[in-house]
Amino acid sequence: MIKKAVILAGGKGTRLQGVREDIPKPMMPIAGKPLLAYLVELCAQHGITEIWLTVNHLKESIINYFGDGKDFGVAIKYYEETQPLGTVGGVKALEPELQEDFLVLYGDVMVNMDIDRLYAFHQEKGSEATLVVHPNDHPYDSDLLALADDGRVTNFYPKPHTEDFRYRNVVNAATYIFSPSIFKHLQAGVKADFGKDIFPKIVHELNVYGYNTPEYLKDMGTPGRLQKVEGDLLSGKIEARNLHNKQKCIFLDRDGVINYDTDLIKHPDELKLYPFAADVIKKINKSGYLAVVITNQSVIARGLTDLDGLNEIFKKLETELGHDGAFLDAIYFCPHHPDGGFPGEVPEFKVVCDCRKPKPGMLLQAAERFNIDLSQSWMIGDSERDGLAGKAAGCKTIGVKTGHGVKNAKLLSDYFMGNMQEAVDFILDEPLEDEITQIYDAFTASAKRPFVISVAGNTRSGKSTLATYLQHTLEANGHKVLKVELDDWILPKSERETEVDVFHNFQLPKLERDVEAILHGNEVAASGYARHPLRTAQQVDYKLEDHDVIILEGIVALSTEHLRSLADLKIFKQIDEETLKSRVTTFYDWKGFSPEAIEKLYAERKPTEYDLIAMEVKFADLVF
């Protein structure tokens, strides 16, 4: 446990002139309490017993407020800078008092982080100077660092930067742990700044490490930032981001999700972001979720590029996102590939590993590092292996139509959506909250168990999404749910005698018998349904055990009197014709149909399917 801290509190706060001029910058009130008080309390909470405050401008207000620190549970001492010496001078002057590891905080930066985790990292690495770093939404005008895989700082890039500079979004967050060896690199009585004058030199002379964290560290040195920090404090965001609290994460595959998948991207020029990528990731940044990329990069094992080359690709990704005010909290990549014997391959990476998706290794690494609650997190990807990795880690999963489009998947993601934008909107906006509340109220009002809920509606109406979201909500509340997908009783196209109407496409008599058999506790095998030509139908086994809810989901859920009689609650998802046509077009484009074929199919199915199903709204108890 670290015992001593220095808080630099001597700044004049010229950028805050006009807000308050009777107090120094660190005493600016945030929700009625000085910023400096939050920092002192943070230190005390983590067992720090001695705090040195470097003071100068309007120092009396600081000394009068904190005194000897007894009321805050720490010993507070003061060092007065008689002349401005930047961020370095006061620390150097305290050298005789700091003969063990010590923490340095800036008095104008709101910090709420797990100091114990930070110090454990410092000790584990044998670090002499540990810099807290993080990605931010304005890296182009921040001090940036380069980190090795183990966290060692290999270079320091003070601002300003040239326009063509590509970088990893790793920003100096102005919080440090130093060992006493730092002092031989500091000059007494000389005005200097750690970021500009010290770190660029010592990265090659000391063991300097970067501790990358998504926790809250924000400069409040302008009126706008002061207001933002106060808003974040009152909303609970500041405390929620402390890593002693469980975090939520949206894991993102890279190729085919964030950027176009041009197959084995091996050079930065080949990386092209989707137009919506930055705005979507920015939306995650503003939410309570972390944004973490999980990507297989077999280009390393194949010998198409090396680790430095892959890093250049990541630089382009993070630079372009950074220019648009978006950032990734972390990128995890697997360089391995299990199959050997090919020209140009790199043998050391041709191994069976624990990180290559569909294994969950990278997600588990991120969960340990960031204290992530995987059950409250999501994996978004364009392939079966993304979904399998997410499920193996315990996340909810979303497959998207972009990239590989999960076209040949046998085991499907929980949800299937158009692209990352649609997926993230669904996660963050919770568009089904009102519907789920009404359904849940109806369920809890009934004593019948198992309770049977039918979810019907036209194709592409969102009924599958509603049914799955309902299942997850019920399970999160301790209920055991059996979801029966009625599409598993669709006849294969080769077995359909005629395309008279939608009902002839289903094995309806067998469906009725099988659903009733399931309700009576019998095990039933359905033939399954392949939603894409590249997929093969898989047999699905259904059996009611101790489930207290059964969801029957499909376009024919309300199509026969017998099926309707089995349901305790009948739901219908409506969709207007314009939206239906647009979604049908997108869906069959994903299946490989030409525009002409889609137009013909829609015209044929409108009277024989879409119009017929739409009429079944009259049987529903709830219509959404």
Secondary structure as UniProt FT lines:
FT   STRAND          4..8
FT   HELIX           14..16
FT   TURN            17..19
FT   HELIX           25..27
FT   STRAND          29..30
FT   TURN            31..32
FT   STRAND          33..34
FT   HELIX           35..45
FT   TURN            46..47
FT   STRAND          50..55
FT   TURN            57..58
FT   HELIX           59..66
FT   TURN            67..68
FT   HELIX           70..72
FT   STRAND          75..80
FT   TURN            87..88
FT   HELIX           89..93
FT   HELIX           95..97
FT   STRAND          102..106
FT   TURN            107..108
FT   STRAND          109..112
FT   HELIX           115..124
FT   TURN            125..126
FT   STRAND          129..134
FT   HELIX           139..141
FT   STRAND          144..147
FT   TURN            149..150
FT   STRAND          152..157
FT   TURN            163..164
FT   STRAND          171..178
FT   HELIX           180..185
FT   TURN            188..189
FT   HELIX           194..198
FT   HELIX           199..202
FT   TURN            203..205
FT   STRAND          208..212
FT   STRAND          216..219
FT   HELIX           223..235
FT   HELIX           237..240
FT   TURN            243..244
FT   STRAND          247..252
FT   TURN            256..258
FT   HELIX           268..270
FT   TURN            275..276
FT   HELIX           277..285
FT   TURN            286..288
FT   STRAND          289..296
FT   TURN            298..303
FT   HELIX           307..323
FT   TURN            324..325
FT   STRAND          330..334
FT   TURN            343..344
FT   HELIX           347..349
FT   TURN            357..358
FT   HELIX           361..370
FT   HELIX           374..376
FT   STRAND          378..381
FT   HELIX           384..393
FT   STRAND          396..400
FT   TURN            403..408
FT   STRAND          415..417
FT   HELIX           420..429
FT   TURN            431..432
FT   HELIX           433..445
FT   STRAND          451..457
FT   TURN            459..460
FT   HELIX           463..476
FT   TURN            477..478
FT   STRAND          481..485
FT   HELIX           486..489
FT   HELIX           493..495
FT   HELIX           502..505
FT   HELIX           508..519
FT   TURN            520..521
FT   STRAND          524..526
FT   TURN            533..534
FT   STRAND          540..542
FT   STRAND          549..553
FT   TURN            555..558
FT   HELIX           561..565
FT   STRAND          569..573
FT   HELIX           577..590
FT   TURN            591..592
FT   HELIX           595..605
FT   HELIX           606..610
FT   HELIX           611..614
FT   HELIX           615..619
FT   STRAND          622..623
//
